[in-house]
Amino acid sequence: MFVTVSERFCRRFLPLLALLLLQACAGNRVFYPETGFRQTPADLGYQYRQRQLAAADGTPLSLWQVPASGESQGVILYFHGNARNLAGNLHQVLWLADAGYELVMMEYRGYGDSPAEADLAHSIDDIGRVLDWFVASYPQQPRFVLGQSLGAAMAGFALASSGSAGHFDGVVLDAAFAGYRRIMREVLARHWLTGLLRYPASLAMPAGYDLLPVIDRISPTPLLIMHGDNDRVVDYAHALDLYRAAAEPKQLLTYHQRHIQAFADASARQLLLLFLQQHGD
């Protein structure tokens, strides 16, 4: 029996391409949740409180609250990226507690101890609910939002589209991407095989939740866009496009690291603290 090269290709790779397309349709290319918490702030020597807030559909949303070391300089609401969960991202933000900032960290549905399934539309609604709760819970202190990667894209959209950005003293978006279909095309284009389906697969991504068209509505709240110029997950061009589209007051902080590795850089940490201090007084 003779099998041509094209037949081998079809048998071996077309099922993979079909699977990628189906995953995109199901939204699984956006979220990569990890269930259960491998560690908590207490395991790393920090006091913390876990509380739950009910989403609009009743889904419990976990929040971790970490007090500042010493006198509080303000409070930061943190949204992590699409991989792992809060436990896997503690190294990104616990240093801010040491610098005098209280932390509130939201866990998405489908992650950690959440019984729900990860979903973009519901997750953005959940973020809006947490933003409202946060503003009501911290009426006197300087308030900031810090989002990374998917968390930056979702939180930035929620802030801009709901008008709640005006209740904050500053917004920090690290390694945000401009749009879901765009990032899908770019990720799939990194390999010639998956690149064959980058356009039809990208059309299956959620529409109407992109940060780029609404980022200007974060103004007049001060905005800090952070991005690594060696980012191989979300290209640096996204930061440039978001910065151009944003309205004043805005800043662009370029760090010479990979994806969401800003806080491995001491100078980037100091620049973030300077931004918080300038707008928290």
N, C-alpha and C positions, 0 to 999 in steps of 0.2 A: 504494500500500500504506500503510495507516494503522497506526501503532504507538502504543499507549496509554502513558501515563506509567508504569504498573505494569510493562508489558512492558519498557520501557527500563531500569527499575530492576533487574529480574530479570536481564536480559542483561548489564548493566554491573557490578552490584555483588554479586550472589550468588556468582559465581566467586571474588571477592575474599574474601567471608566464608567460603566453603568452604576457601580456602587458609589463612586464619588459623586455622581450626579444625584443619586437618590439621597445621599447624605446631605448634600447641599439643599435639596428640597425640604428635608426634614429639619433644617436649621442646625444640624449637628456640627457643621463646620464653624460655628460661632462659639459654642460652649464646649469646654473640656473639663467637666466637673470631677472633683474627687470627693467621695463621701467619707464621713468620719473625720475627726480631727486628731492628727498625729501628735500635736502639742498645743499648748495654750500659752498665753503670756506668763502664767504662773510657773510653767516649766522653765522659763528663761529668767525668773527672778523678779517679775513685775506683778504688782497687784492688778486685778481686773475684775470686772463684773460682766456676766453674760445676762442679757435680757432678751425677750422676744416681743416683737411687734407684729400684729396681725395685718396681712395684706388685705386688699379690697375683697378678694375672694376667700379670705379666711386662712390662707397659707401662712404658717408661722415663719417670721423672718428673724434670724439671730443677729444680735448686735453685741459686739465686745467693746466695753468701755475701760480705758486705761487712764488712770489719773496722771497728771504731770508730776515730775520729780521737782519738788520745791514749789515756789509760787507760780501759779498758772499765768502764762502769757496769752492764752487763747485756746480755742478748741478746734480740732481738725476732724472733718468727716472724710473717711478714706474708703475708696472703692478699688479693689484689686483687679487684675487682668483675668483672662478667660481660663487659665490653667490652674490646677490644684484648688486650693481654697484659702481661707484666712490663715490657717496654720502654716501653709507654705509660703506666706507672704509677710510674716511678722518681721523678718529682717529688713524689709523695706521701710518700716515706719516706727519701730519701737525707739529708735534713736531720737525721734522727735519728742517723745515723753521725757527723755533725759535732757533735752534742750528746753523744757518748760512748757510743752504743749500737751493738753489733754487730747486723747484720741478716742474717736468713735469709729468702729470698723463694721461695715455692713457685710453680711454674707448673703449671696444670691440664692434664689430658689433653685433646688436641685444640687446644691453644694453643701458640704459639711453635714449637718444634722437635719437638713431640709428634706421633707418627704415628697416634695413636688418635683416636676420635671422642668429642666432649664428651658426657658422660652424668652425670646427677646422682648416682645410686646409687653408681657406681664412683668418682666424684669425692669423695664423702664418705668412702668407704672409703680412698681415696688420702690424704686429709687425716689420717685416723686413723693411717695408717702413718707419715706424716711427723711427726705429733705424737710417736709413740713413738720414732722415730729422734732427734728433736730433744732429747727428755728424756735419752736415753742419751748423746747427743753433748755435752751441756753440763751435766754433773752438779754443778758448783760455782757457777756464776754465777746471778744472778737471771734468771728466765725469764719472758717475757711473750708473749702473743698479741695481734696487732693485725689485725683484719679489717675490710674495707670493703664495704658493699652486699651483693652475693651472697656474697662471701668472708666477711663477718661472719655471714651467716645459716648458711652451711655449716660454718664453723669453730666457731661457737657451738654448733650442733647436735652436731657431732662431739665437742667437749669435754664437753658435758653428758651425752650419751647413753652415752659410753664410760667415764665416770668419770675421765678423764685430767686434768680441770681442776685436780684437787688437786696435780698436779705443777708447777703454774705459780704465780708470785707475783702475777700480775694478768692480767686479760683486758680488752681494749678492743674494743668493737664500734661501728663508725661507720656510720650510715645502714643498719642492718640492717632487714630486714622480718620481720614476724611469721609469715607463712605464704605458701606459693606460690600457692594458689588465690585467696587474698585479693588479693595484689598483681596477679595476672593480671586479676581482675575490675576492679580500680581502673584499670589501664592501659587496658584495652579500653573502659571507661566514659568515657574522655576524649573520645571522638568518638561521635556518635549512631549512626553506621553500625556500627562495631565493637562498640559497646555492645549491639547486638541479640543478639550471641552471647556476651556476657561470662559468662553462667552455664554454658551447655553447654561452652564452651571452658575455663573454669576447672576443671570436673570432670575434664578430660583432663590436668590438671597432676599432677605426682607427689604422692602422699599419704604420710604417715608420716615426713616429714623436716622438719616445721615447727619453728621455734625456740621459739615462744611456749609450748607445753606443757612444754618441758623446761628452759627457761632458769633456773628456780630451782635446778637441780642443779649449776650452776656454783659456787654457794655451797659452802663458805665462802671460796673464792678471791675476792679483791676484783674487782668488776666495774665498769667504766666504760662507760656507754652514751653515745655522742655522736650528735647529729643536728641538722641545720639546720632552723630553723623556716621557711625559705623553700625547702625541698626540694620540687620538683615531680615528682620521679621516685618516691621513696618518701615518702609523706606523714608528717609529724611525728607523727601519731597512732600510728604503729607504735612509735615510741620510747616514748611514754607507756604504751602497753599492755605493752611488754616490761619497762619499768621497774617497773610495778605487779606484774607476775608474778614478777620476779626476787626472790631472797632476799638478805638482808643478808650481807656488806657490799656496798653498791651506790651508785653516783653517776650522776647524769644531767647531762651537759654540753650545753647548748643553744647553738649558734652561729648567727649571723645571716647565713648563706650558703646557697647552693644545694647540690645533691647532692654529697656527698663533697668539699666545699670547705672543710672545717675548717682544713686546714693552710695555707690562704691567709690565715688570721687569726692574727696574732701572739699574741693573748691566748689563743686556743684551743691553740696550740702550747705556750705556757707552762703552761697548766693540765694538758695531757697530761704534760709533763715532771715537773710536781709530783706527779702520780699515780704515775708510774714511780719517782720518788725516794722517795716515802713508803713504797711497798711493796717496794722493792728493797733496803732496808737490812737 
